[in-house]
């Protein structure tokens, strides 16, 4: 692993601090950047996420994707976790903590909004960041792409009904333009660019030029991740720093949900005897969230300053450091799946 990857958790931590500091001292700048959006999708964030994902898409070999159908267990695992388990455990934890455990600390209306934000996170499986987690665990990029693509298709049809059921309302409005634009920006466009790049560099099929190009792109990809973290925390610096108790209360059930879902997925993957390069990305997809969509929907439904919007932002706060810890755990337990240990 290179310097950036080896100490990625340190760089992310520093970027979180930098984002909070910059957002506090220069809020006008971040308000201006936050206003640069289309269909609730922030274009600067989309650009950095695109830069982050593009190198992973260059690794996709479409000639190998046809073999995915011969290994359906990994896809079955991530679909089962994402749509049959995760949304309902998130709703249950939200209810448990904000209706029972923290009932005396939060008023009922605010508690309902926190639960709603958690539900929106639980119903939105990861689309963009999972390519980073897959890359860091040396996952199969072709299989990861198929897993993400199938989840995106299901999300188009299942997001609104499941969210409406768990929120207890029948007239939930999903910003379909946000959903569609997010999939185009975070999956389709970088995939097309990756295909074109791969064909241009790998005409001789010896992979030498392709390998050299990917090695040069590694720092660019990590820089995209770090810039995204700075922007996201800069946008929400005032909210996060202005309400630390609420951040803590929301973070507790989110942490339990994240580690719990990973434990279920990872245990199931080992029981199913999946190879590690399929098991790790499958568990990462089930564990992480499509927070860009969750934040946009929460703002659309409940307002920018609502408890639901705050809960989805805390989801971002929790997710990046936690997912890095799970990446490290997955790499150190590679031998559980019959692979050689991950070398630092």
N, C-alpha and C positions, 0 to 999 in steps of 0.2 A: 504494500500500500504506500502511496505517496504521502508527503507531509500533510497536505490538506485533508486527505481521507483518514489518516492515522489520528489526527487531533480534531476531527470534524465537530465533536461535541463541544470542544473548547471554543471553536470559531462560532458555532451557533449561539453559545452562551454569550459571547462578546457582542454578537450582532443583536441579540435580544436587548441587552443593556444599551447598546448604541441606538437602537430604534426607539426605546423608551425615552432616552435622554434627548435625542433629536426631536422627537414628537412633543416633548415638554417645552423645550427651548425655542423651537421653530414651528409652532402649530400651524401657522399660516401656510408654510411651504407644503406641509402634508395635506392640508385641506385642499390646496390647489391640485396636488397630485391625485388625491382621492376623487376629485371632480372629473378626472379624465377617464370616463367610463362609458360603455355602451351596453345597454340591457343589464345594468348592475354588474357588469364585468369590468374590473379596473384594467385598463390597457397596459400601463407600466408593469403591473404585477403579471399580467398575461405574457408580456414580452420576456420577463425574467424566467417565468416558468417554462416558456418555450425554449429559451436558451438552455435551461437545465435538462429538459427532456430530449432535445434533439440528438445529443450524442448517443442516448440509449436507443433511439429509433434507428440510427444508422446501423446498429448491431443486428437488427431484425432481418432474418434471412427467410424470405417468403417461400423458398423452395422447401424449407423444413416445416412450415406451418401445417402442411397437409398431414404431417405425422401426429399432430396433436390429438386427432380423433382416436388414435390408437392408445392414448393415455388419458382417459376421461376422468380418472379419479381426482386429479388435482383441481379440475374445473368443477366437479361435483362438490368438492370440499368448500371452495370459496363461495359458490352459489348458495350452499346450505347455510353457511355462517352468515353471509350478507343478508339473506332474505327470510330465513326461517328462525334465526336466533338473535342476531345483533340488534335489530330495531326494538324487539320486545324486551330484551334484557336492559337496554338503555332506558326505555319507558319505565320499567319496573324499578330500576335504581333511582331514577328521578323522583318517582312517587315515594319510595321508601325514605329517601333523605329529606325531601322538602315537604312532605306531608306528615312525616313521623319524627325522624331524627332531628332535623333542623326546624321543626314546626314553630318553636318559640322564638326563633331568630329572624324569621322572614315572614312578612305579611302574606296572606293567602293569594292575593293578586300577583304579587311579585313571584311567589313560589310557582304559580301556574305558568308564568312566562319563562322562568328558568327551566321548568320541565319541558315546555314546548321547544326551547332552543336545543336541549339535549336530544329530544326526539328527532328534530331535523338533522342533527349530526348523525344519529344512529341510522337514519333511513338513506343516507347519502354515502355509499361506498366510494373509496378513493379512486380517482381517475388519473390524476397527474403525478402526485408525489410518489406513488407506488413504484414508478419506474426508477426513481432514485433509490428507494429501499431495495428493490430487486437488484439493481446494479451493485449496490454495496454488499449484498449477500451473494454475489456471483450467480444470480438467478438466471434461468433460461429466458432470454429476451423475447423469443418467439412465443413461448408459452404464456409469458406475462402479458404480452399484447393481446392474445386471444382471451385470456381471463378478463382483462380490462374491457375489451370490446363487447364481450357478452354481457358483462355487468352494466355497461352503458346502455345497451339495447333494452335490458330488463328495466333499468332505472327510468327510462322514458315512459314506460307503461305502469310501473309499480310504485314509483315515488309518491305520487299524489294519493292514490287509494290507501296505502299503508300509513302515510302521514296523517291523512284525514281520519282514519280509524283510530290511530293512537292519540291524536289531539282531541278526539271526541267531537269533531265538527264535520259537517257534510259539504261545506261550501269553501273549503280551502282553495286558494288560487295559487297555482304554481306558475312562476314566470317562465313559460316555455321558451321564450327567446333567450333567457339566461342559460337554461339547460342546453339548448341547441348550440348557442355560441360557445359555451364552455367546452363542449365535446369537440367542436371544430377547432378551437384554438389550442386545446391541451392535448388532443389526440390526433385528429385528422391532418392538420397542417404540418406538425413536426414529423408525422409518419410519412407523408408524401415527400417532404424534404429529405428524410432519411433514405427513402427508397432511391430517389434520384442520385443522392450522394454516393450511396453504395454501388450503384450501377456504374457510375463514372469512375470510381476508384478501383473497382474490382473486376474490370473487364477481362484481365488475364486469369482471374480466379485463383491467384496464388496468395491473396490476402495480405501481401506485404505492405502495399500502399495504404490499404484500409486500416491495418493495425497501427501504422505510424500516425495516420490521421487521428484515430481515436485516442492515442496516447497524448497528442497535443491538445485534444478537446477536454481532457479530464479536468484541468484547472478551470476552464470556462464553465463547465457544468456545475462545479462546486460553487463558483462565484455567483451563478444564477440563483442557486439555493440561498446563499447568504444574503444576496440583495433582496430576495423575496421576503426573508425573515425581517430584515431591517424595515422594509416598507410596511409590512403587516403590523408590526408592533409600533411603528411610528404613527400609523393611522389611529390606533386605539390607545395611545399612551395616556391621554387624559382620563379616559374611562378606566383603564387598568389601575393607574396610580391613585385615582380619586375614590376607588371603592375596593380597597384591598381585602376586607372581610368577605365581600361577595365573591371575589375571585377565589379565595380559599375554599368557601363553601361549595362552589360549583366544581372546583378542581377535584375535590375528594371523590365524588361518585364517578367522575370522568376517568380518573386514574384507575379506580377499581374496574370499571368497564373495559378500559383498554388492556390492562394486564390480564383480566379475566378472559376476554375474548381470545387473546393471543394464546393463553394457556390451553383453552379448549381446542383451538385450531391446531396448535403445534402438537398437542397430545394425539389428536385425531390423525394428523398427517403421519406421525410416527407409527400409530396403530395400523394405518392403511399402507405402510411401507412405501411411501412416496420417496423418490429421490430428493435430495436436499435442494437442488436447483429448481425444483417445482414446488416443494413444500414451503420453503421460506417465502417466496413471493405470494403464494396462496394465503399464507397466514398474515402477511403484511397488508394485503388487500382487505381482508376481513377485519383487521384491527384498526387501520387508519380510516380517515373520513375525507369526503369531498367537501372540505370546509369552505371553499370558495362558493359553492352552490348553497350550502347551509346558511352562510352569512347573508347572502343575497336574498334568499327566501325569508329569513327571519326579519330582515329590514323591510321587505315588501309587505309582510303580513302584520308585523307588530310595531314597526317604526325603528328608526336609527338608535334612539336612546332607550329602547325597551329592554327588559330583562332577558327576553329571548335572544336579541342581538348580542347582548353581553355574554350569554352562555355559549354562543357559537364562537365568539372571539376567544373565550377562555379555552375552547376546544383547540384553537390554534396554539395558544400558549402552552398547553399540556402536550399536544401531539408531537411537535418536533423533537424536544428532548427525550420524550418517552420512546418514540420510534427509534431514535438513535441507540437508546439502551437496548431495545429489542433486536436491532440489527447486530449489535455487539454480542448479545446472548446467542442469536442464531448462528453467528460465525464461530463462536466458541463451542457450540454443541453440534457442529457439522458431523462429527464422528458418530453421533447417535443414529445417523441415517446411512452409515457405512462409508461416508466420505472421509478423506483425510482432514485433519484439523486445519482451520483457516490460519494461515501464517501472517503475522504482522510484520 
